[in-house]
Amino acid sequence: MAELESVQVIQRKPPSLEVKNEVNEEKDPAQFYTSSQDKGIHAKAIEEAVPQEEVRDRTGQGWYAKYRVFILCVWIAIILGWWISSLVVPSSRHRWIPHTFWAWTFMLIIAFRFIPNSVVTRPVGTVWEPLISRPFFSIPYHTRLAMGWLALIGIVFGSAFGFKLPPGSTYGDRAISVFGLTVFQFGFYLASNARNDIPWNTVIVGLFFQQVIALFVLKSDAGFKIFRWIANLAQDFLGEAAPAAQFFFDADTIAKHWFFVNTLSAIIFFVAFVQMLYYLGVMQWLIAKFAWFFFKTMGVSGAEAVVAASSPFIGQGESACLVRPYVDLMTPSEIHLTMTSGFSTIAGSVLTAYINLGVPATTLVTSSVMSIPASIAISKLRFPEREEPITRGNVVVDRGIESKHAPANALHAFSNGASFGLLVAGQILTNVLTVLALVYTIDGLLTYIGKGFAIHHLTLELIFGYIFYPLTFLMGTPRPEIFRVSRLIGTKFVANEFVAYLDLQAIQKGSDPLSLRAYTIASYALCGFGNLGSVGIQIGVLSALAPSRARVIATLAPSALFCGFISTMQTAGIAGTLV
């Protein structure tokens, strides 16, 4: 497939309700209508819409264009002052790395509003094209794949056997972790629904990125501080919904971190905020940048890139709302990846809760970030793309509303988003309740049956503890502790990771705690939303975003759950190669 040189953001608003349920950018809009009366309505709507856009340009964009240089220069001065202050003030010096990164990132973004991109791309292209790109792509495809596999194998074995062993670990344990990674990939290859269509470049690059992130975060203090700052920022932002929830509930109820109160209120607030960002054009800009980067590096669509990259910071429910205009137009492979990325990570909103339980912050941040490329690689290995995504190369923003019903301003867009957020939260609540009730019903039936065989605690947790025994072994868990860790993984899969982390901390506080290696692997393995209850969240959110795709979403959910779950286990296996 030919590479695209740029990514465009196209805003498209259907002008009339008389339009058929089709999307085709190449056709004449007139052929969507079946009568001359419909065409007349279409023409009238366009005539009404154009003056509205001109008025907005005159009133909104006109004054901004006039004072644009001054406004952006003020912003640069403010950001520069904030960065200098963070270097001077003693209480902020310990965070100079993330402050420097973000300050200069935003200042460069503003600067390139005036500086043409060609100032950077032309010199880079002059060197990159003749010296790297052209010679590399002149090599036969299979030879390039072999080179990629060799690079991946090199970094895996280098990570496993190139660092000093900590107390309690052996090279034999690390070798088992490496063997487990091989088994996982081979298993997904055998289970692929279209082995001939597997994008091997995406798989190799995704697995390579996973190893690079592990080395950068686990073996680099700067890398960990950057990702911890990002996670804390997302956590603080979503936490702003809690004071608002106190208007309806008392402070003691908020402090209990009930799902109904805290999580759903954060979802409603976040959906409203995202809709306001769509109106302001911020989300379109971000999606365009993500689409360009991931198209160049991994060959995925812009919608897939945004969901996968945002899942560890804002959660599986909220991340899907970032691509609300595209969900109804997603291919099955895109939907599969959207759910897989949600199952493979946790959200920034629950990060503090797990840290308060004693789980190392390094583990939580590293596991979630590592799972981003892993979820992409595993999803495309299991369910390759066989169609052409609408957000590959050109990010098409379809708000799905009539121009006369478009938000009047940012506050109106925020209000409309809140209404939609309430619908999303309701879908999540009902689906989670019913899925968990089904799990408890099955546990009750199994307990009744088990008593007939003198098994008094036969539950799904116990059954999955035995099922996950081989999986736990392949992660490199010390052999005397495999079943204890597999029981924790079973708890996480059947109930959720919060319950499993509680059990893990109870074990560590008991008389027979896990070894350092077993505890580290278990901490990584539990760090993900891949459980039966999360299936309800994923189906609820995506079905609310795209009711017409509800059947496809429900069909793909079990496969995505399995892929996201194994993605987290693979991250734990990679941690096993480094501890």
C-alpha positions, -999 to +999 in steps of 0.1 A: +000+000+000+013+034-009+023+056+019+004+089+024+023+121+029-003+138+050-034+133+071-064+155+065-093+163+088-125+166+069-157+178+087-188+166+070-224+175+082-254+159+064-277+187+054-311+170+056-329+142+074-341+129+040-307+114+033-304+076+030-282+056+055-252+055+032-217+071+033-199+076+000-177+105-006-173+100-043-210+102-053-230+132-062-251+141-031-281+145-053-284+108-061-290+101-024-325+115-028-354+098-046-375+127-057-373+163-070-389+174-038-360+158-018-335+175-041-352+208-034-350+203+003-313+194-001-306+226-021-324+247+004-305+232+033-272+240+016-283+276+009-292+280+046-260+263+058-235+284+038-245+318+053-243+303+088-207+292+082-199+326+067-214+343+098-193+321+120-162+330+100-169+367+103-178+366+140-155+339+154-126+333+130-124+369+119-112+385+151-090+355+158-073+359+124-067+396+131-051+390+165-038+355+159+000+364+161-005+383+194-026+356+210-002+328+201+028+348+213+011+354+246+006+317+249+042+310+242+052+335+268+030+319+294+042+284+287+079+296+287+073+313+320+057+282+335+087+261+323+113+285+337+094+287+370+093+249+373+131+249+370+136+276+396+110+268+422+125+241+446+092+223+450+089+217+413+125+208+404+119+171+408+094+172+380+117+191+355+117+163+330+079+161+323+077+199+326+104+203+300+089+177+276+054+192+277+064+229+277+086+225+246+060+203+229+033+229+231+057+258+222+068+239+191+032+232+182+024+269+184+056+279+166+048+256+136+015+276+131+039+301+115+068+280+104+060+257+074+065+220+080+088+219+050+115+236+071+119+202+089+104+177+065+125+188+035+159+184+050+149+152+068+134+139+035+165+148+016+186+125+039+160+099+047+147+091+012+180+083-006+200+069+024+173+049+043+139+046+028+147+039-008+175+013-001+154-004+025+122-008+004+143-019-025+151-051-005+126-079-012+096-080+011+104-114+027+140-103+034+127-072+051+104-094+072+133-116+081+153-085+092+124-074+113+121-108+131+158-108+137+157-073+153+127-084+175+144-116+186+176-096+193+159-072+216+139-099+234+170-120+241+190-089+249+164-078+275+162-113+290+199-121+292+217-087+290+209-074+325+221-084+359+198-109+378+181-096+409+179-118+440+155-147+436+156-149+398+175-172+375+182-172+338+161-203+336+131-184+348+137-157+322+141-183+295+107-197+303+093-161+300+108-158+265+094-192+256+060-181+268+061-150+245+068-174+215+039-196+225+015-167+227+024-154+192+022-188+176-011-195+193-026-163+179-013-172+145-030-205+146-063-189+158-062-161+132-094-158+112-073-149+081-037-160+083-030-149+047-040-113+055-019-109+087+000-075+085+033-089+097+049-054+097+023-042+122+028-073+143+066-070+144+066-033+150+040-036+178+060-063+196+092-044+191+076-012+206+064-032+235+100-043+243+114-008+238+088+007+262+096-019+288+133-011+286+127+027+286+103+027+316+117-002+337+154+007+331+151+045+328+141+068+356+133+096+331+109+074+312+090+063+342+086+099+355+072+110+321+046+083+320+037+087+357+031+124+352+008+116+323-012+091+343-015+114+372-027+142+350-055+120+335-064+108+370-067+144+384-088+154+354-113+126+357-113+131+395-129+165+390-162+148+386-161+136+422-167+171+438-196+176+413-211+142+424-210+155+460-239+177+450-260+146+449-242+123+475-224+131+507-186+130+510-186+097+528-203+081+498-178+096+474-149+083+495-162+047+491-154+048+454-186+031+444-188+023+407-223+037+404-212+071+419-176+077+410-170+058+377-203+067+360-201+103+370-166+105+355-178+090+323-206+115+319-183+144+326-157+131+302-181+124+273-194+160+277-159+174+277-149+154+246-180+167+227-169+203+235-134+195+222-149+182+190-168+215+186-136+235+192-117+213+167-091+200+192-100+164+189-098+166+151-063+179+154-052+152+178-067+124+158-050+137+126-016+136+144-022+101+158-034+089+124-002+101+107+022+085+132+005+051+135-001+049+098+036+055+092+048+031+119+022+004+123-003+008+094-034+011+115-062+036+110-065+070+129-095+058+149-077+027+160-046+047+169-065+072+191-084+045+211-054+023+216-032+052+228-058+067+251-070+035+268-044+034+296-050+070+306-088+075+303-102+040+304-120+016+281-154+033+282-141+069+278-115+061+251-142+048+227-160+081+230-129+098+215-139+084+181-176+086+184-182+099+149-164+069+134-177+039+154-207+034+131-183+033+101-157+010+116-147-022+100-150-054+121-112-054+125-113-018+139-140-027+163-120-057+175-089-036+181-110-009+199-123-035+224-089-053+227-071-022+237-097-015+264-094-050+278-056-049+279-052-018+301-065+000+332-076+036+334-059+066+351-091+071+371-084+039+391-046+043+393-047+059+428-070+032+441-045+005+432-016+025+445-034+028+478-036-010+479+002-012+478+006-020+441+038-003+428+031+027+406+059+017+383+041-016+376+007+000+369+021+027+345+045+004+327+020-024+322-006-001+307+018+017+284+034-016+272-001-030+264-008-003+238+014-017+210+009-053+223-029-049+219-025-036+183-002-064+173-022-092+189-055-079+176-042-077+140-027-111+144-060-126+155-084-105+134-065-089+104-079-060+084-096-072+052-114-039+043-103-003+038-109+018+070-124+052+065-099+068+088-068+054+072-049+083+056-078+107+057-095+112+090-131+119+081-150+136+109-187+130+106-207+146+134-239+130+122-261+160+128-280+185+107-263+219+103-294+237+117-291+215+148-254+220+153-243+234+187-245+271+189-213+274+210-189+253+231-212+254+261-241+240+240-218+212+227-208+204+263-245+202+273-254+179+243-224+157+253-236+154+288-270+141+276-252+116+255-229+107+284-259+099+305-270+074+278-235+058+277-234+055+315-269+039+316-257+013+290-227+006+311-246+002+343-272-022+329-247-044+310-223-047+340-251-055+364-265-083+342-231-098+333-220-099+370-254-114+380-249-141+354-214-149+368-228-152+404-256-174+392-232-198+376-211-198+408-242-207+428-250-236+404-214-248+404-213-248+442-245-268+444-232-293+419-198-295+436-212-304+470-225-337+454-188-345+447-176-333+482-162-301+466-176-273+487-160-243+470-164-251+433-166-217+415-155-202+383-125-187+401-113-222+411-119-236+376-101-208+359-073-211+384-066-245+370-072-234+334-047-206+338-021-228+354-002-234+321-005-197+312+010-187+346+039-211+340+046-196+306+050-162+322+080-174+341+064-177+376+085-197+401+071-232+400+061-236+438+039-204+434+022-210+401-011-221+414-014-193+439-007-167+411-031-185+387-059-183+413-054-146+414-056-144+376-088-164+378-102-140+403-093-111+380-109-128+350-141-138+367-146-108+390-123-078+383-087-067+390-097-047+421-108-078+439-077-097+427-054-069+439-071-070+473-064-108+475-028-102+464-022-077+491-038-100+517-013-127+506+016-103+509+005-093+544+001-129+555+025-154+569+035-168+535+039-140+510+049-144+474+085-141+463+096-109+446+095-124+412+061-140+416+047-108+431+060-087+402+046-110+376+012-112+394+011-074+397+016-070+360-008-098+351-037-083+371-032-048+355-059-049+329-097-047+324-098-081+308-126-097+328-161-109+323-177-078+338-158-055+314-175-073+285-207-055+295-189-021+296-174-026+261-207-038+246-226-010+263-204+018+253-199+008+216-236-002+212-246+033+225-221+049+201-232+028+171-266+010+176-266-003+141-234-023+148-246-039+181-247-074+166-211-071+152-199-057+185-215-085+206-201-111+182-165-098+184-165-092+222-154-127+233-125-127+209-114-092+219-117-102+256-093-131+250-069-110+230-069-082+256-065-107+284-035-124+268-020-090+259-018-083+297-003-117+303+022-111+276+032-078+293+037-097+325+058-122+307+080-094+293+083-081+329+094-116+338+123-113+313+136-082+331+132-092+368 
